[in-house]
Amino acid sequence: MKNYKNTIKKSVLALFVLISASLFIGCSDDDDPPAPVNEEEVITTMNITLATTGATAITLQSQDLDGDGPNAPTISVSGDLTANTTYTGTIELLNETESPAENITTEVKAEADEHQFLFVSTGAISQTGYADQDGNGNPIGIDFTLVTADAGSATLQVVLRHEPKKPNDGTLADAGGETDITQTFSLTVQ
Amino acid sequence: MKKFAFMLFLLSIVGKGFAQNCESILLGQVVDFHDNTPLDGATILITGTPLTTITKPDGKFRFEGICNGVLELEIFHPDCKSQFITITMEGDTFKKVSLEHHLEELQEVKVVGDLVKKETNSASEQTLNLNTIERFSGKSIGDALREIAGVSSLNTGSNIVKPSIHGLNGSRVLILNDGVRMQDMEWGEEHAPNIDINGSGSISVIKGAAALQYGGDAIGGVIVVSPQKTVKTDSLFGKTLLNAMTNGRGGNISSELSKSYESGWFANGQASFKRLGDREAPDYILSNTGVQEIGIKLNLGKQLFDWGWKANYSFFDAELAILRASHIGNVDDLIRSINSGQPEVIDPFTYDIDAPRQEVTHHIASLNVYKRFQGLGKWNVQYDFQNNRRFEYDVRVGDDRNTASIDLELTTHTFATDFKWDANSKYTLTTGLLARFQDNFANPATGVRRLIPDYEKFDFGGFLIAEFNLNESFILDAGLRYDFNRIDAQKFYLESRWEERGYDTEFQSLVIDDLGTQLLTNPKFDYHNVSGTVGFQYEPDNSTNFRLNYALAQRAPNPSELFSDGLHHSAARIELGDLRISSETSHKFSLSQSKDFDNWGYSVEPYVNYISDFILLEPTGVEFTIRGAFPVWSYRQTNARLIGVDVMGYTNLHSNWKTRHSFSLVKGSDVTEKQALIQIPPVSFRNTLTYMRPQWNDFEIGLENRYAFRQNEFPPNVMVFSPEQQQEVVLAINTPPKAYHLLALNAKMAFAVFGNSTLTTSVSAENLLNTNYRAYLNRQRYFADDLGRNISLQLKLNY
């Protein structure tokens, strides 16, 4: 019964509020503007550094500053790889919509057992391998290795999966999960 | 306890023999109002004559040598209150009389005819009665509505069931809950109506926009959910329903209690609770498909003939898990899911409701007052308040794991008044006014750019409806309505999106702040909509009914059609509204013909609906982000045409056997683009065969057969570039699944317990053969099969 009475009271009150409010509709347009949302989890940028002794490191970058906006990511590769060389790779993920840019790599590291980078290569790349492990001894891929073959052209696809099957056989199909990042780089090996 | 409105079939057949004075035969049958079981031992008396008789075990009675003309019958039954009815004898006449059999509970008798007053005279209309509603007590309102020919549903899994009438859903279907128009996020495809089916006494569906008193924008139709009617007698009664089901390993309980007084006071309360764990497809667990729902309804009021008031409060809270496998990352994940034919995630059964999930809370409070003026009519005033809070949780990482991705609060105040002149028996006129204010708040704490912005909406409407009873068999109705809608939003656009949409040339004046990468805009749009209806009903005799109706309806675009902008994570698609979208206009012609013969009957309802500037959402292409490519679904306007027919039939060839049949067909085409419309339900059949044996504790067993054809008319699929495959591939997003066939079995019996109470038990099995199938109108058809076999047990106690 209490509920009823409250409801009735509220309703009657609200009725008066409505009637009086409707008299003022149109006069009041001074609402505070809504707060903007700057997405926190967005990964705008992936920087991959491929280093080897005795040569300048090569940087591969995919940058999409408007996030889910209509603009496609811009992709840049700083130079050519050397044939028959082993490279040490490191991946850095950034959210550049914030200033200073937020480093997302640390979040991935913190939840390493739920994430994995997968590498798919074609052409003049002979193999890729993992150089790091999560708490269960499964690969993550923030640190990896890449071995080039004889000179030629190559593609390297880098995919970050969230909640993949772990361990997996290193293929996208077996890993499953959701894709947080996927980017394919066209490379030249000489 | 169902003193309440029920739709009854009144079969009154005029005999073949031509009438002669005082040689006619009056045949009749007295049945229980609740379940149509014949009543044995009822006394029938023709008032003013010595003629009297008693019904046989089959409920039938017979008088011979009756004169033509008007008679009054008095009907007694030991368990029922006496009832007077008048009938017109024209030759041999058959009369079916329904008596309220549970006198102790009810103290009232319901007889005959259209117990649920039709909402319109000329439009196609159908009602679900309390029996059907109780059968679906463990399900959703959308599931129950599919019982009506021409009504299908757009599902997201099995928890989110959006009714679709004649191929149209969402904002085009207006839902009226106990006199209050539901204001929730009806625009989203994955948003179900926030109604607990257990609180309703009857549900009517008007297939079109003809019920102008409720709104002018119901291009699809109107669903009127009515509570059980109260009567002015001293009574106290209640009901408890308990459902347990195997698929989901849970069930629900619903209880209600009503008290009414001779003085007109009444109060009733109802509460229900539902809990299910993961559902199962025939071959696997549908991981994360559990549900928890709580519904509460309270009514209090005083109803007298000349005045009355009613206060109502209802609360609905639902936590709905969304199939884990349907949460995907990008277009490659979608392609993978479509091709694999099996969900990506299959975990062991659990009751947990994890992300992705929705949590919706809906409050309604309303106050209604009426006053009748002698020799004039009835005046009605209503205020209602609604608050709808929606959280949608996605699979998120890090600190945001438990933060909702969508957090909307929609508050609505509606004030409505109408006056009905019904003093003249030749015509009634109803006129009304409406004012509504709505505020939507999109919480920025989600950390996700808002899919729907903050906005305020103002609606004003006025209508006039007239109904003319030209003669006993001919009723004409007509109506006109005007609605004004203003939407005043504050929305952030990504600068890149603003330019990509071309808004920088057309709508630059809306920009009120430039934040660098984002623009704050203040779109303010006004819409003027006119709707109207005209039609007639012709009933040459009590067994034939013919209705013809034309309805014009205009609907202003909803916030999602205007403002949607962004990645819908749970659907892995980018949805884009358009500020340029204008109102859509529908012209619908519907015809309905029904005829009842001695032991069979049919009705046929063809219709055609031309909609100019029809607003639709369809896949249009793909956009690239660092996460890969996403299908883009855009709203656009086109001219559409929907043509369809609903056919229903029944037979009562034997007193123990009855059959029912229905068939629905709708064809939707985009006239401008010369292609099929998206999401049009496939052709379907439904047949039921029922065997009844009242002597065995009201034993009843029914077999239901449903067949849905494959939808062969669908818009073309889109080509997308797959980063994984490094090539253009077909995204088979529109390809419908195969046809399917489902069987269901339902058996029930009733027992008298504790003296005055009745316990009804029923057992039912859905998808009896455990068939693997996917439905075209289920948005999760890309990811998993539909539900497998479900066996449920229902106990109902009336007291």
Interface residues (C-beta under 8 A of the other chain):
Chain A: N3 Y4 T7 I8 K10 S11 V12 A14 L15 V17 L18 I19 A21 S22 I25 D29 D31 P33 P34 A35 P36 V37 E39 E40 E41 I43 T44 T45 M46 S62 Q63 D64 L65 D66 G67 D68 G69 P70 N71 A72 P73 T97 E107 A110 E111 E114 V120 T155 Q157 V159 R161 H162 E163 L172 A173 G176 G177 E178 T179 D180 I181 T182 Q183 T184
Chain B: A267 L298 L300 A311 Y313 H327 I328 G329 N330 D332 D333 R336 E344 V345 A365 S366 L367 Y383 F385 V395 R396 V397 G398 D400 H413 F415 A435 F437 A442 P444 T446 G447 V448 R449 R450 P453 D454 E456 F458 D488 Q490 F492 L494 E495 S496 R497 E500 I512 D513 L515 T517 Q518 L520 G566 L567 I574 E623 F624 T625 I626 R627 G628 F630 P723 E724 Q726
